[in-house]
Amino acid sequence: MAFWERRSDGLTIRRILKVNHAGEFGAIRIYTAQLAVARRIFPDMVPALMEMRDDEVEHCRLFFAAMPARSARPCRVMAFWSLGGFVLGIVTASLGRNMIWVCTEAVEATVHRHLEGQMAFLQDRDPELHATIASIQQQEMAHLQHAIDQQPRRGLMRALFLPVIGLVTESLIWLSTWGDSTSMRNEIVRS
């Protein structure tokens, strides 16, 4: 492998860590906001939301721990994730229990698409990070399936909000990495 290819791989790996760490931070904020509402209105949802939030806290920690060995740094604009995640969590929880699960479904489906490409890229380049993401992906898929299973209604609100929340998630990914996510995706596709 040529020097420039190794350097490009390292840059892509750093981008993967940056965007995944930021995304997990945003997910923590979504669940935290939803929990604030659920504790008052939907107390039966609290245990599931707490478990998912705790999973996201662990994922965030794992990505942060993987950064130093790969010379990666956290996203420069974590405030986007903090504010965006919190607002998304409050809005969806305020729209009802079904919207909490629609939000989880939309966010986790977006995350799943990103992780699939990342794992294909990392398989031979960084087996340790590949294994970390594979274990995280299993939990994210469980969150996605749980959200789908909890939706008794698949009406107009779901049809309207599912793509909007997915677009908001993609936009936060792009904004928080100043377009690096596009470069990362292109690098993954080229490989």
Secondary structure, 3 states (H helix, E strand, C coil): CCHHHHHHHHHHHHHHHHHHHHHHHHHHHHHHHHHHHHHHHCHHHHHHHHHHHHHHHHHHHHHHHHCHHHCCCCCCCHHHHHHHHHHHHHHHHHCCHHHHHHHHHHHHHHHHHHHHHHHHHHCCCCHHHHHHHHHHHHHHHHHHHHHHHCCCCCCHHHHHHHHHHHHHHHHHHHHHCCCHHHHHHHHHHHC
